Amino acid sequence: MPLITLKTDAAPVEIAGQRLKCLMCQHESFHQRRSHLDTALTTTMNPDWVDRQAYCLVCDQCGFIHWFLSK
């Protein structure tokens, strides 16, 4: 049984015009997720508006997570 269940379909992704390949296994299909980046302030006071978001692309083959900051 997997540790987490990904509810998106795996698909190829382009970043800045380049097709992304997994850094670990060179696979080209990824599940997309969003995540919050905790900082010392958010850990202490927990204000949601301070959190920065990141986009995570999870390799469909090996599960390696590639993180990208949102703008």
mmJSON file of the N, C-alpha and C atoms, coordinates in Angstrom:
{"data_MODEL":{"atom_site":{
"group_PDB":["ATOM","ATOM","ATOM","ATOM","ATOM","ATOM","ATOM","ATOM","ATOM","ATOM","ATOM","ATOM","ATOM","ATOM","ATOM","ATOM","ATOM","ATOM","ATOM","ATOM","ATOM","ATOM","ATOM","ATOM","ATOM","ATOM","ATOM","ATOM","ATOM","ATOM","ATOM","ATOM","ATOM","ATOM","ATOM","ATOM","ATOM","ATOM","ATOM","ATOM","ATOM","ATOM","ATOM","ATOM","ATOM","ATOM","ATOM","ATOM","ATOM","ATOM","ATOM","ATOM","ATOM","ATOM","ATOM","ATOM","ATOM","ATOM","ATOM","ATOM","ATOM","ATOM","ATOM","ATOM","ATOM","ATOM","ATOM","ATOM","ATOM","ATOM","ATOM","ATOM","ATOM","ATOM","ATOM","ATOM","ATOM","ATOM","ATOM","ATOM","ATOM","ATOM","ATOM","ATOM","ATOM","ATOM","ATOM","ATOM","ATOM","ATOM","ATOM","ATOM","ATOM","ATOM","ATOM","ATOM","ATOM","ATOM","ATOM","ATOM","ATOM","ATOM","ATOM","ATOM","ATOM","ATOM","ATOM","ATOM","ATOM","ATOM","ATOM","ATOM","ATOM","ATOM","ATOM","ATOM","ATOM","ATOM","ATOM","ATOM","ATOM","ATOM","ATOM","ATOM","ATOM","ATOM","ATOM","ATOM","ATOM","ATOM","ATOM","ATOM","ATOM","ATOM","ATOM","ATOM","ATOM","ATOM","ATOM","ATOM","ATOM","ATOM","ATOM","ATOM","ATOM","ATOM","ATOM","ATOM","ATOM","ATOM","ATOM","ATOM","ATOM","ATOM","ATOM","ATOM","ATOM","ATOM","ATOM","ATOM","ATOM","ATOM","ATOM","ATOM","ATOM","ATOM","ATOM","ATOM","ATOM","ATOM","ATOM","ATOM","ATOM","ATOM","ATOM","ATOM","ATOM","ATOM","ATOM","ATOM","ATOM","ATOM","ATOM","ATOM","ATOM","ATOM","ATOM","ATOM","ATOM","ATOM","ATOM","ATOM","ATOM","ATOM","ATOM","ATOM","ATOM","ATOM","ATOM","ATOM","ATOM","ATOM","ATOM","ATOM","ATOM","ATOM","ATOM","ATOM","ATOM","ATOM","ATOM","ATOM","ATOM"],
"id":[1,2,3,4,5,6,7,8,9,10,11,12,13,14,15,16,17,18,19,20,21,22,23,24,25,26,27,28,29,30,31,32,33,34,35,36,37,38,39,40,41,42,43,44,45,46,47,48,49,50,51,52,53,54,55,56,57,58,59,60,61,62,63,64,65,66,67,68,69,70,71,72,73,74,75,76,77,78,79,80,81,82,83,84,85,86,87,88,89,90,91,92,93,94,95,96,97,98,99,100,101,102,103,104,105,106,107,108,109,110,111,112,113,114,115,116,117,118,119,120,121,122,123,124,125,126,127,128,129,130,131,132,133,134,135,136,137,138,139,140,141,142,143,144,145,146,147,148,149,150,151,152,153,154,155,156,157,158,159,160,161,162,163,164,165,166,167,168,169,170,171,172,173,174,175,176,177,178,179,180,181,182,183,184,185,186,187,188,189,190,191,192,193,194,195,196,197,198,199,200,201,202,203,204,205,206,207,208,209,210,211,212,213],
"type_symbol":["N","C","C","N","C","C","N","C","C","N","C","C","N","C","C","N","C","C","N","C","C","N","C","C","N","C","C","N","C","C","N","C","C","N","C","C","N","C","C","N","C","C","N","C","C","N","C","C","N","C","C","N","C","C","N","C","C","N","C","C","N","C","C","N","C","C","N","C","C","N","C","C","N","C","C","N","C","C","N","C","C","N","C","C","N","C","C","N","C","C","N","C","C","N","C","C","N","C","C","N","C","C","N","C","C","N","C","C","N","C","C","N","C","C","N","C","C","N","C","C","N","C","C","N","C","C","N","C","C","N","C","C","N","C","C","N","C","C","N","C","C","N","C","C","N","C","C","N","C","C","N","C","C","N","C","C","N","C","C","N","C","C","N","C","C","N","C","C","N","C","C","N","C","C","N","C","C","N","C","C","N","C","C","N","C","C","N","C","C","N","C","C","N","C","C","N","C","C","N","C","C","N","C","C","N","C","C","N","C","C","N","C","C"],
"label_atom_id":["N","CA","C","N","CA","C","N","CA","C","N","CA","C","N","CA","C","N","CA","C","N","CA","C","N","CA","C","N","CA","C","N","CA","C","N","CA","C","N","CA","C","N","CA","C","N","CA","C","N","CA","C","N","CA","C","N","CA","C","N","CA","C","N","CA","C","N","CA","C","N","CA","C","N","CA","C","N","CA","C","N","CA","C","N","CA","C","N","CA","C","N","CA","C","N","CA","C","N","CA","C","N","CA","C","N","CA","C","N","CA","C","N","CA","C","N","CA","C","N","CA","C","N","CA","C","N","CA","C","N","CA","C","N","CA","C","N","CA","C","N","CA","C","N","CA","C","N","CA","C","N","CA","C","N","CA","C","N","CA","C","N","CA","C","N","CA","C","N","CA","C","N","CA","C","N","CA","C","N","CA","C","N","CA","C","N","CA","C","N","CA","C","N","CA","C","N","CA","C","N","CA","C","N","CA","C","N","CA","C","N","CA","C","N","CA","C","N","CA","C","N","CA","C","N","CA","C","N","CA","C","N","CA","C","N","CA","C","N","CA","C","N","CA","C","N","CA","C"],
"label_alt_id":[null,null,null,null,null,null,null,null,null,null,null,null,null,null,null,null,null,null,null,null,null,null,null,null,null,null,null,null,null,null,null,null,null,null,null,null,null,null,null,null,null,null,null,null,null,null,null,null,null,null,null,null,null,null,null,null,null,null,null,null,null,null,null,null,null,null,null,null,null,null,null,null,null,null,null,null,null,null,null,null,null,null,null,null,null,null,null,null,null,null,null,null,null,null,null,null,null,null,null,null,null,null,null,null,null,null,null,null,null,null,null,null,null,null,null,null,null,null,null,null,null,null,null,null,null,null,null,null,null,null,null,null,null,null,null,null,null,null,null,null,null,null,null,null,null,null,null,null,null,null,null,null,null,null,null,null,null,null,null,null,null,null,null,null,null,null,null,null,null,null,null,null,null,null,null,null,null,null,null,null,null,null,null,null,null,null,null,null,null,null,null,null,null,null,null,null,null,null,null,null,null,null,null,null,null,null,null,null,null,null,null,null,null],
"label_comp_id":["MET","MET","MET","PRO","PRO","PRO","LEU","LEU","LEU","ILE","ILE","ILE","THR","THR","THR","LEU","LEU","LEU","LYS","LYS","LYS","THR","THR","THR","ASP","ASP","ASP","ALA","ALA","ALA","ALA","ALA","ALA","PRO","PRO","PRO","VAL","VAL","VAL","GLU","GLU","GLU","ILE","ILE","ILE","ALA","ALA","ALA","GLY","GLY","GLY","GLN","GLN","GLN","ARG","ARG","ARG","LEU","LEU","LEU","LYS","LYS","LYS","CYS","CYS","CYS","LEU","LEU","LEU","MET","MET","MET","CYS","CYS","CYS","GLN","GLN","GLN","HIS","HIS","HIS","GLU","GLU","GLU","SER","SER","SER","PHE","PHE","PHE","HIS","HIS","HIS","GLN","GLN","GLN","ARG","ARG","ARG","ARG","ARG","ARG","SER","SER","SER","HIS","HIS","HIS","LEU","LEU","LEU","ASP","ASP","ASP","THR","THR","THR","ALA","ALA","ALA","LEU","LEU","LEU","THR","THR","THR","THR","THR","THR","THR","THR","THR","MET","MET","MET","ASN","ASN","ASN","PRO","PRO","PRO","ASP","ASP","ASP","TRP","TRP","TRP","VAL","VAL","VAL","ASP","ASP","ASP","ARG","ARG","ARG","GLN","GLN","GLN","ALA","ALA","ALA","TYR","TYR","TYR","CYS","CYS","CYS","LEU","LEU","LEU","VAL","VAL","VAL","CYS","CYS","CYS","ASP","ASP","ASP","GLN","GLN","GLN","CYS","CYS","CYS","GLY","GLY","GLY","PHE","PHE","PHE","ILE","ILE","ILE","HIS","HIS","HIS","TRP","TRP","TRP","PHE","PHE","PHE","LEU","LEU","LEU","SER","SER","SER","LYS","LYS","LYS"],
"label_asym_id":["A","A","A","A","A","A","A","A","A","A","A","A","A","A","A","A","A","A","A","A","A","A","A","A","A","A","A","A","A","A","A","A","A","A","A","A","A","A","A","A","A","A","A","A","A","A","A","A","A","A","A","A","A","A","A","A","A","A","A","A","A","A","A","A","A","A","A","A","A","A","A","A","A","A","A","A","A","A","A","A","A","A","A","A","A","A","A","A","A","A","A","A","A","A","A","A","A","A","A","A","A","A","A","A","A","A","A","A","A","A","A","A","A","A","A","A","A","A","A","A","A","A","A","A","A","A","A","A","A","A","A","A","A","A","A","A","A","A","A","A","A","A","A","A","A","A","A","A","A","A","A","A","A","A","A","A","A","A","A","A","A","A","A","A","A","A","A","A","A","A","A","A","A","A","A","A","A","A","A","A","A","A","A","A","A","A","A","A","A","A","A","A","A","A","A","A","A","A","A","A","A","A","A","A","A","A","A","A","A","A","A","A","A"],
"label_entity_id":["1","1","1","1","1","1","1","1","1","1","1","1","1","1","1","1","1","1","1","1","1","1","1","1","1","1","1","1","1","1","1","1","1","1","1","1","1","1","1","1","1","1","1","1","1","1","1","1","1","1","1","1","1","1","1","1","1","1","1","1","1","1","1","1","1","1","1","1","1","1","1","1","1","1","1","1","1","1","1","1","1","1","1","1","1","1","1","1","1","1","1","1","1","1","1","1","1","1","1","1","1","1","1","1","1","1","1","1","1","1","1","1","1","1","1","1","1","1","1","1","1","1","1","1","1","1","1","1","1","1","1","1","1","1","1","1","1","1","1","1","1","1","1","1","1","1","1","1","1","1","1","1","1","1","1","1","1","1","1","1","1","1","1","1","1","1","1","1","1","1","1","1","1","1","1","1","1","1","1","1","1","1","1","1","1","1","1","1","1","1","1","1","1","1","1","1","1","1","1","1","1","1","1","1","1","1","1","1","1","1","1","1","1"],
"label_seq_id":[1,1,1,2,2,2,3,3,3,4,4,4,5,5,5,6,6,6,7,7,7,8,8,8,9,9,9,10,10,10,11,11,11,12,12,12,13,13,13,14,14,14,15,15,15,16,16,16,17,17,17,18,18,18,19,19,19,20,20,20,21,21,21,22,22,22,23,23,23,24,24,24,25,25,25,26,26,26,27,27,27,28,28,28,29,29,29,30,30,30,31,31,31,32,32,32,33,33,33,34,34,34,35,35,35,36,36,36,37,37,37,38,38,38,39,39,39,40,40,40,41,41,41,42,42,42,43,43,43,44,44,44,45,45,45,46,46,46,47,47,47,48,48,48,49,49,49,50,50,50,51,51,51,52,52,52,53,53,53,54,54,54,55,55,55,56,56,56,57,57,57,58,58,58,59,59,59,60,60,60,61,61,61,62,62,62,63,63,63,64,64,64,65,65,65,66,66,66,67,67,67,68,68,68,69,69,69,70,70,70,71,71,71],
"pdbx_PDB_ins_code":[null,null,null,null,null,null,null,null,null,null,null,null,null,null,null,null,null,null,null,null,null,null,null,null,null,null,null,null,null,null,null,null,null,null,null,null,null,null,null,null,null,null,null,null,null,null,null,null,null,null,null,null,null,null,null,null,null,null,null,null,null,null,null,null,null,null,null,null,null,null,null,null,null,null,null,null,null,null,null,null,null,null,null,null,null,null,null,null,null,null,null,null,null,null,null,null,null,null,null,null,null,null,null,null,null,null,null,null,null,null,null,null,null,null,null,null,null,null,null,null,null,null,null,null,null,null,null,null,null,null,null,null,null,null,null,null,null,null,null,null,null,null,null,null,null,null,null,null,null,null,null,null,null,null,null,null,null,null,null,null,null,null,null,null,null,null,null,null,null,null,null,null,null,null,null,null,null,null,null,null,null,null,null,null,null,null,null,null,null,null,null,null,null,null,null,null,null,null,null,null,null,null,null,null,null,null,null,null,null,null,null,null,null],
"Cartn_x":[0.841,0.0,0.89,0.61,1.442,1.234,2.257,2.157,1.125,1.038,0.032,-0.669,-1.879,-2.61,-2.657,-2.198,-2.218,-3.485,-4.275,-5.571,-5.568,-4.395,-4.318,-3.791,-4.11,-3.546,-2.124,-1.233,0.141,0.18,0.988,1.097,2.474,2.93,4.176,4.004,5.11,5.073,6.206,5.927,6.971,7.236,8.508,8.941,9.83,9.435,10.182,10.482,9.503,9.647,10.415,10.834,11.594,10.772,10.727,10.021,10.794,10.087,10.718,10.964,12.172,12.515,12.874,12.453,12.754,14.263,14.705,16.132,16.69,15.82,16.289,16.248,15.118,14.951,14.719,14.687,14.497,13.099,12.149,10.76,10.153,9.112,8.563,7.098,6.517,5.125,5.073,4.273,4.234,2.81,2.606,1.381,1.633,0.621,0.787,0.097,0.781,0.238,0.69,-0.032,0.396,0.713,1.65,2.04,2.39,2.325,2.724,4.125,4.908,6.249,6.188,6.499,6.478,7.72,7.522,8.635,8.58,9.559,9.553,8.312,7.917,6.741,5.469,5.331,4.109,4.051,5.188,5.203,4.784,5.227,4.929,3.513,3.132,1.857,0.766,1.157,0.253,-0.665,-0.205,-1.073,-1.005,-2.103,-2.121,-1.699,-1.945,-1.639,-0.136,0.687,2.139,2.759,2.082,2.63,2.895,4.05,4.326,3.925,3.406,3.012,4.087,4.159,5.048,4.215,4.639,4.019,4.948,4.378,5.152,4.769,5.758,5.546,6.155,5.31,5.716,5.873,7.062,7.335,6.4,5.765,4.83,5.534,6.819,7.539,8.216,9.013,9.797,9.307,8.439,7.897,8.744,9.855,10.692,9.877,9.987,9.215,10.093,9.647,10.313,9.519,10.165,9.497,9.755,8.723,8.833,8.072,8.732,8.073,7.087,5.949,4.993,5.438,5.006,5.393,4.378],
"Cartn_y":[-1.179,0.0,1.248,2.22,3.425,4.278,5.078,5.955,7.053,7.573,8.583,8.189,8.672,8.44,9.749,9.746,10.933,10.884,11.949,11.933,12.603,12.926,13.504,12.458,12.639,11.768,12.23,11.292,11.631,12.111,13.144,13.712,14.349,14.497,15.226,16.694,17.344,18.734,19.493,20.745,21.621,22.745,23.02,24.118,25.016,26.265,27.238,26.702,26.034,25.535,24.236,23.639,22.381,21.271,20.121,18.981,18.489,18.388,17.966,16.464,16.084,14.679,14.532,13.45,13.209,13.194,13.871,13.918,12.569,11.696,10.396,9.304,9.218,8.078,8.477,9.782,10.303,10.056,9.632,9.438,10.801,10.841,12.107,12.33,11.556,11.766,12.089,13.111,13.61,13.861,13.706,14.119,15.523,16.398,17.768,17.953,18.655,18.98,20.372,20.999,22.267,22.009,22.782,22.631,23.996,24.121,25.347,25.161,26.225,26.202,26.852,26.107,26.643,27.488,28.578,29.422,29.489,30.109,30.242,30.999,32.033,32.812,31.98,31.213,30.422,29.286,28.752,27.682,28.211,29.418,30.002,30.555,31.369,32.082,31.489,30.719,30.056,30.983,32.138,32.936,32.406,31.935,31.328,32.296,33.595,34.547,34.752,34.33,34.489,33.328,32.181,30.997,31.246,30.798,30.772,29.417,29.396,28.131,27.638,26.338,25.695,24.682,24.464,23.428,22.239,21.088,19.853,18.98,18.457,17.49,16.182,15.183,13.887,12.908,12.354,11.404,10.205,9.861,8.737,7.397,7.353,6.082,5.841,6.812,6.562,7.353,8.361,9.116,10.297,10.577,11.721,13.002,13.917,15.158,16.301,16.984,18.173,19.373,20.343,21.51,22.752,23.56,24.805,25.885,27.015,28.121,28.81,29.21,29.999,31.456,32.226,33.63,34.51],
"Cartn_z":[0.0,0.0,0.0,-0.893,-0.931,0.307,0.653,1.813,1.61,0.384,0.065,-1.217,-1.387,-2.619,-3.387,-4.62,-5.463,-6.309,-6.241,-6.895,-8.268,-8.795,-10.121,-11.091,-12.349,-13.37,-13.679,-13.856,-14.205,-15.65,-15.885,-17.225,-17.395,-18.637,-18.883,-18.497,-18.108,-17.663,-18.339,-18.722,-19.251,-18.268,-18.021,-17.167,-18.025,-18.175,-18.98,-20.382,-20.97,-22.335,-22.476,-21.368,-21.395,-20.749,-21.371,-20.791,-19.571,-18.449,-17.201,-17.204,-16.764,-16.544,-15.082,-14.471,-13.067,-12.855,-11.8,-11.493,-11.042,-10.574,-10.08,-11.155,-11.9,-12.803,-14.268,-14.562,-15.922,-16.5,-15.677,-16.13,-16.452,-17.303,-17.765,-17.422,-16.518,-16.112,-14.623,-14.285,-12.911,-12.449,-11.143,-10.476,-9.939,-10.025,-9.547,-8.203,-7.295,-5.974,-5.58,-4.66,-4.07,-2.605,-2.071,-0.683,-0.113,1.207,1.885,2.449,2.395,2.966,4.338,5.368,6.723,6.979,7.69,8.13,9.65,10.269,11.732,12.189,11.463,11.831,11.732,10.648,10.498,11.501,11.87,12.862,14.23,14.572,15.875,15.96,14.985,15.065,14.178,13.155,12.237,11.443,10.96,10.09,8.652,8.123,6.791,5.697,5.86,4.796,4.601,5.562,5.45,4.67,4.641,3.977,2.502,2.04,0.607,0.088,-1.109,-1.712,-2.661,-2.783,-3.743,-4.523,-5.737,-6.551,-6.551,-6.289,-6.237,-7.416,-8.075,-9.144,-8.667,-8.516,-7.971,-9.126,-9.263,-10.336,-10.218,-11.325,-11.345,-11.204,-11.529,-11.478,-10.131,-9.649,-8.429,-7.211,-7.413,-6.291,-5.845,-6.539,-6.183,-6.344,-5.377,-5.405,-5.87,-6.916,-7.441,-6.962,-6.302,-5.719,-6.571,-6.778,-7.51,-6.741,-6.484,-5.781,-6.71,-6.155,-6.934,-6.912,-7.879,-7.953,-7.267],
"occupancy":[1.0,1.0,1.0,1.0,1.0,1.0,1.0,1.0,1.0,1.0,1.0,1.0,1.0,1.0,1.0,1.0,1.0,1.0,1.0,1.0,1.0,1.0,1.0,1.0,1.0,1.0,1.0,1.0,1.0,1.0,1.0,1.0,1.0,1.0,1.0,1.0,1.0,1.0,1.0,1.0,1.0,1.0,1.0,1.0,1.0,1.0,1.0,1.0,1.0,1.0,1.0,1.0,1.0,1.0,1.0,1.0,1.0,1.0,1.0,1.0,1.0,1.0,1.0,1.0,1.0,1.0,1.0,1.0,1.0,1.0,1.0,1.0,1.0,1.0,1.0,1.0,1.0,1.0,1.0,1.0,1.0,1.0,1.0,1.0,1.0,1.0,1.0,1.0,1.0,1.0,1.0,1.0,1.0,1.0,1.0,1.0,1.0,1.0,1.0,1.0,1.0,1.0,1.0,1.0,1.0,1.0,1.0,1.0,1.0,1.0,1.0,1.0,1.0,1.0,1.0,1.0,1.0,1.0,1.0,1.0,1.0,1.0,1.0,1.0,1.0,1.0,1.0,1.0,1.0,1.0,1.0,1.0,1.0,1.0,1.0,1.0,1.0,1.0,1.0,1.0,1.0,1.0,1.0,1.0,1.0,1.0,1.0,1.0,1.0,1.0,1.0,1.0,1.0,1.0,1.0,1.0,1.0,1.0,1.0,1.0,1.0,1.0,1.0,1.0,1.0,1.0,1.0,1.0,1.0,1.0,1.0,1.0,1.0,1.0,1.0,1.0,1.0,1.0,1.0,1.0,1.0,1.0,1.0,1.0,1.0,1.0,1.0,1.0,1.0,1.0,1.0,1.0,1.0,1.0,1.0,1.0,1.0,1.0,1.0,1.0,1.0,1.0,1.0,1.0,1.0,1.0,1.0,1.0,1.0,1.0,1.0,1.0,1.0],
"B_iso_or_equiv":[0.0,0.0,0.0,0.0,0.0,0.0,0.0,0.0,0.0,0.0,0.0,0.0,0.0,0.0,0.0,0.0,0.0,0.0,0.0,0.0,0.0,0.0,0.0,0.0,0.0,0.0,0.0,0.0,0.0,0.0,0.0,0.0,0.0,0.0,0.0,0.0,0.0,0.0,0.0,0.0,0.0,0.0,0.0,0.0,0.0,0.0,0.0,0.0,0.0,0.0,0.0,0.0,0.0,0.0,0.0,0.0,0.0,0.0,0.0,0.0,0.0,0.0,0.0,0.0,0.0,0.0,0.0,0.0,0.0,0.0,0.0,0.0,0.0,0.0,0.0,0.0,0.0,0.0,0.0,0.0,0.0,0.0,0.0,0.0,0.0,0.0,0.0,0.0,0.0,0.0,0.0,0.0,0.0,0.0,0.0,0.0,0.0,0.0,0.0,0.0,0.0,0.0,0.0,0.0,0.0,0.0,0.0,0.0,0.0,0.0,0.0,0.0,0.0,0.0,0.0,0.0,0.0,0.0,0.0,0.0,0.0,0.0,0.0,0.0,0.0,0.0,0.0,0.0,0.0,0.0,0.0,0.0,0.0,0.0,0.0,0.0,0.0,0.0,0.0,0.0,0.0,0.0,0.0,0.0,0.0,0.0,0.0,0.0,0.0,0.0,0.0,0.0,0.0,0.0,0.0,0.0,0.0,0.0,0.0,0.0,0.0,0.0,0.0,0.0,0.0,0.0,0.0,0.0,0.0,0.0,0.0,0.0,0.0,0.0,0.0,0.0,0.0,0.0,0.0,0.0,0.0,0.0,0.0,0.0,0.0,0.0,0.0,0.0,0.0,0.0,0.0,0.0,0.0,0.0,0.0,0.0,0.0,0.0,0.0,0.0,0.0,0.0,0.0,0.0,0.0,0.0,0.0,0.0,0.0,0.0,0.0,0.0,0.0],
"pdbx_formal_charge":[null,null,null,null,null,null,null,null,null,null,null,null,null,null,null,null,null,null,null,null,null,null,null,null,null,null,null,null,null,null,null,null,null,null,null,null,null,null,null,null,null,null,null,null,null,null,null,null,null,null,null,null,null,null,null,null,null,null,null,null,null,null,null,null,null,null,null,null,null,null,null,null,null,null,null,null,null,null,null,null,null,null,null,null,null,null,null,null,null,null,null,null,null,null,null,null,null,null,null,null,null,null,null,null,null,null,null,null,null,null,null,null,null,null,null,null,null,null,null,null,null,null,null,null,null,null,null,null,null,null,null,null,null,null,null,null,null,null,null,null,null,null,null,null,null,null,null,null,null,null,null,null,null,null,null,null,null,null,null,null,null,null,null,null,null,null,null,null,null,null,null,null,null,null,null,null,null,null,null,null,null,null,null,null,null,null,null,null,null,null,null,null,null,null,null,null,null,null,null,null,null,null,null,null,null,null,null,null,null,null,null,null,null],
"auth_seq_id":[1,1,1,2,2,2,3,3,3,4,4,4,5,5,5,6,6,6,7,7,7,8,8,8,9,9,9,10,10,10,11,11,11,12,12,12,13,13,13,14,14,14,15,15,15,16,16,16,17,17,17,18,18,18,19,19,19,20,20,20,21,21,21,22,22,22,23,23,23,24,24,24,25,25,25,26,26,26,27,27,27,28,28,28,29,29,29,30,30,30,31,31,31,32,32,32,33,33,33,34,34,34,35,35,35,36,36,36,37,37,37,38,38,38,39,39,39,40,40,40,41,41,41,42,42,42,43,43,43,44,44,44,45,45,45,46,46,46,47,47,47,48,48,48,49,49,49,50,50,50,51,51,51,52,52,52,53,53,53,54,54,54,55,55,55,56,56,56,57,57,57,58,58,58,59,59,59,60,60,60,61,61,61,62,62,62,63,63,63,64,64,64,65,65,65,66,66,66,67,67,67,68,68,68,69,69,69,70,70,70,71,71,71],
"auth_comp_id":["MET","MET","MET","PRO","PRO","PRO","LEU","LEU","LEU","ILE","ILE","ILE","THR","THR","THR","LEU","LEU","LEU","LYS","LYS","LYS","THR","THR","THR","ASP","ASP","ASP","ALA","ALA","ALA","ALA","ALA","ALA","PRO","PRO","PRO","VAL","VAL","VAL","GLU","GLU","GLU","ILE","ILE","ILE","ALA","ALA","ALA","GLY","GLY","GLY","GLN","GLN","GLN","ARG","ARG","ARG","LEU","LEU","LEU","LYS","LYS","LYS","CYS","CYS","CYS","LEU","LEU","LEU","MET","MET","MET","CYS","CYS","CYS","GLN","GLN","GLN","HIS","HIS","HIS","GLU","GLU","GLU","SER","SER","SER","PHE","PHE","PHE","HIS","HIS","HIS","GLN","GLN","GLN","ARG","ARG","ARG","ARG","ARG","ARG","SER","SER","SER","HIS","HIS","HIS","LEU","LEU","LEU","ASP","ASP","ASP","THR","THR","THR","ALA","ALA","ALA","LEU","LEU","LEU","THR","THR","THR","THR","THR","THR","THR","THR","THR","MET","MET","MET","ASN","ASN","ASN","PRO","PRO","PRO","ASP","ASP","ASP","TRP","TRP","TRP","VAL","VAL","VAL","ASP","ASP","ASP","ARG","ARG","ARG","GLN","GLN","GLN","ALA","ALA","ALA","TYR","TYR","TYR","CYS","CYS","CYS","LEU","LEU","LEU","VAL","VAL","VAL","CYS","CYS","CYS","ASP","ASP","ASP","GLN","GLN","GLN","CYS","CYS","CYS","GLY","GLY","GLY","PHE","PHE","PHE","ILE","ILE","ILE","HIS","HIS","HIS","TRP","TRP","TRP","PHE","PHE","PHE","LEU","LEU","LEU","SER","SER","SER","LYS","LYS","LYS"],
"auth_asym_id":["A","A","A","A","A","A","A","A","A","A","A","A","A","A","A","A","A","A","A","A","A","A","A","A","A","A","A","A","A","A","A","A","A","A","A","A","A","A","A","A","A","A","A","A","A","A","A","A","A","A","A","A","A","A","A","A","A","A","A","A","A","A","A","A","A","A","A","A","A","A","A","A","A","A","A","A","A","A","A","A","A","A","A","A","A","A","A","A","A","A","A","A","A","A","A","A","A","A","A","A","A","A","A","A","A","A","A","A","A","A","A","A","A","A","A","A","A","A","A","A","A","A","A","A","A","A","A","A","A","A","A","A","A","A","A","A","A","A","A","A","A","A","A","A","A","A","A","A","A","A","A","A","A","A","A","A","A","A","A","A","A","A","A","A","A","A","A","A","A","A","A","A","A","A","A","A","A","A","A","A","A","A","A","A","A","A","A","A","A","A","A","A","A","A","A","A","A","A","A","A","A","A","A","A","A","A","A","A","A","A","A","A","A"],
"auth_atom_id":["N","CA","C","N","CA","C","N","CA","C","N","CA","C","N","CA","C","N","CA","C","N","CA","C","N","CA","C","N","CA","C","N","CA","C","N","CA","C","N","CA","C","N","CA","C","N","CA","C","N","CA","C","N","CA","C","N","CA","C","N","CA","C","N","CA","C","N","CA","C","N","CA","C","N","CA","C","N","CA","C","N","CA","C","N","CA","C","N","CA","C","N","CA","C","N","CA","C","N","CA","C","N","CA","C","N","CA","C","N","CA","C","N","CA","C","N","CA","C","N","CA","C","N","CA","C","N","CA","C","N","CA","C","N","CA","C","N","CA","C","N","CA","C","N","CA","C","N","CA","C","N","CA","C","N","CA","C","N","CA","C","N","CA","C","N","CA","C","N","CA","C","N","CA","C","N","CA","C","N","CA","C","N","CA","C","N","CA","C","N","CA","C","N","CA","C","N","CA","C","N","CA","C","N","CA","C","N","CA","C","N","CA","C","N","CA","C","N","CA","C","N","CA","C","N","CA","C","N","CA","C","N","CA","C","N","CA","C","N","CA","C","N","CA","C","N","CA","C"],
"pdbx_PDB_model_num":[1,1,1,1,1,1,1,1,1,1,1,1,1,1,1,1,1,1,1,1,1,1,1,1,1,1,1,1,1,1,1,1,1,1,1,1,1,1,1,1,1,1,1,1,1,1,1,1,1,1,1,1,1,1,1,1,1,1,1,1,1,1,1,1,1,1,1,1,1,1,1,1,1,1,1,1,1,1,1,1,1,1,1,1,1,1,1,1,1,1,1,1,1,1,1,1,1,1,1,1,1,1,1,1,1,1,1,1,1,1,1,1,1,1,1,1,1,1,1,1,1,1,1,1,1,1,1,1,1,1,1,1,1,1,1,1,1,1,1,1,1,1,1,1,1,1,1,1,1,1,1,1,1,1,1,1,1,1,1,1,1,1,1,1,1,1,1,1,1,1,1,1,1,1,1,1,1,1,1,1,1,1,1,1,1,1,1,1,1,1,1,1,1,1,1,1,1,1,1,1,1,1,1,1,1,1,1,1,1,1,1,1,1]
}}}
